[in-house]
Amino acid sequence: MAIKATVFKAALQIADMDRHYYADHTLTLARHPSETDERMMVRLLAFALYADDALIFGKGMSSDEEPDLWQKDLTGSIERWIEVGLPDERAVRKASGRADKVVVISYGRAAGIWWNENRDKLQRLNNLTVLNLPTETTLALAALASRNMQLQCAIQEGHIMMTSDAGMIEIEPRILQGSFRYA
């Protein structure tokens, strides 16, 4: 018998001064049995950074054909493909051919090694943005995880502040390639 995903609910208020995007989102996140709170919260942060009415969570870990998040236009064309973690370089190249914009949000202790091994091939992709989150940041995000979350995310000049009843975290992604959010 397969272990089922754990369902998390998040009420997310976004105040993105950079994009003039202000909205409340009620999200349901299915955490895959092999997914950690850290990875799930990075997916949630990715949603906040690129929030749009058309942005949805994909199958991610459960499928090689779908990203962690994606945004399609009304014709079904993929406008934005977002991967979280340390994806295979070939998968990123494939995504780059399928989507207008591709974003990788890397994190973890091995992120530097992953980037050094893949940098030369990935830098050829003009529609790719690669961000890196410090380990301390992602571990602090994981500490905010609960089955029913109330989160506020404020974004201004590339600085992110995520707040909940459990605390506040300041986040500054490191840009490895591309631009912060407009790639």
N, C-alpha and C positions, 0 to 999 in steps of 0.2 A: 504494500500500500504506500503510495507516494505521499510525502509530506506536503501539505497545502501551504500556499502563501499566507502570510500574516497581513491583515488589513489594518492600515493606519489612516486616520482622518486628519486633515490639516485645514484649518481656517487661516488663510494667508492674506494679509493686507500688504499691498505693495505700494510704495511711494518712490517712484523712480524719477527723480528730478532731471536726470540727464536726458531721458527720452520723453519726459512729460507724460508718463504713464502712471495712472493712479487707479487701482482696482482692488477689489476683494475677490478672492478665489476660494471656493470650497473644493478641496482636492481629496481624492481617495487614492492612496498608494498601496499597491500590493507588494509587500517585501518578499522576494523570492526566498525559499528556505536557505539557500547558500549566501544570501546577501546580508551584509552587516548593517547595523544602524548608521555607521559612518557613510557607507555608499548610498544608502537610501536618502540621507540628509543632503549629500552632495547632489543627488538628482533633484531634490526639492529646491536647493539653491540654484541649480541650473534653470529650473522653471522660473524662479523669481528674476533671474538675470535677463532672460529672453521672453518674459511673459507676453502673451498675445492670446486673443480669443481663439485662434486656430492652433495654438501649441498644445500638444497632447503627449502623454506618456506612451512610449512604445513598449514592445515586449522585452527589449533590452537583453538581459541575461538568458531569457528563454528562447531567443531566436537570433540567428545570424543575419536574417533579412530585415530586421527592424532595429533602430537605434533605441537609446534610453528615452529620448524625446525627439519629436519631430513636428514640423509645421508644414502643412500642404496648402496650396492655393485652391480655388474653387474647381480647377480642372483636374486636380489630383497630383499636380507636379509638386515635387518636394522643394520647398523654399529653404528650410533649415533642418539640418541633421545634427543632433547633439549626442555625443558619446561621453560617458563618465568612466574614469579609471585609466587603464593602460591598454587601449585596444591594439589589436594586431595591425601593423602598418598596411598590409594588403587590404584589410577591411576599410581602413580610412581612405585609401586610394579609390576603392570601389565606391564608397559613399560620395567622394568628391566628384565622381563621374555622374552620380545619380541626383545630387542636390545642388542648388544654387550656392548655398553656404554650408560649411561643415565646421563644427566646433568640437574640440576635445577638451574636457576639463580633467586634467590629470591630478592625481594626488597619491599619497602613500610614500613610504620609505624608498621604494624602488623607482619612483617617478623620474628622478635624475638619470638613472641608468637607462630607463626606457627612452627618454628624450635623446640621450647621447647616441643610443643605438639606431634610432629612427630619424633623427634630425635631417640628415642629408636627403633622404628620399621624400620626407614630408615637406621640406622647404620648397620643393618644386610645385606644390599645389597652391595655386593663387587664391582659391576660395576657402582656405583652411585657416582657422584661428586655433591656437593651442594655448590654454591657460594652465597654470599650476597653482594648486592650493597648498599652503604649508601644512604639515602633519598636525601641528598644534591646533590649527584652525579646524581641520576636519574632525579631530577628536573632540573638540569643544562643541562642534555642531552635533555630533553623535550624542553628546550629553543632553541635548535639547529634545531628543526623540522621545515621544510617548504615543500611546495609541490614539489619543485625541489631543491634537496640538492646536494652540492659538499662537500664531507667529506674526510678527510685523517685520517687514524688510524695507529699509530705507537705503536708497542708492543715490550718491551724489559724487560727481567727479571721479568715478571709478572706485570710490570707497563704499563699502557695503556694511550695514549694521543690521544684524538679525537679532530680534528680541523676542523673548517669551517669558512666561512666569518663572522658568527655570534659570533665566539669566540673559545676558547680552554678550554678543560676540562681534568684534570688528574684523572685517575680512578684507584683505587686499590681495586679489589674485595677481600672480606674476605672469606677465605676457611673454610667452616663449616665441610665438609667431602670430602675425596678423595684428588686429586691433582688438581692444577690450570687448566690444559687443557688436560692432557694426560690420564685421567681415561677411 
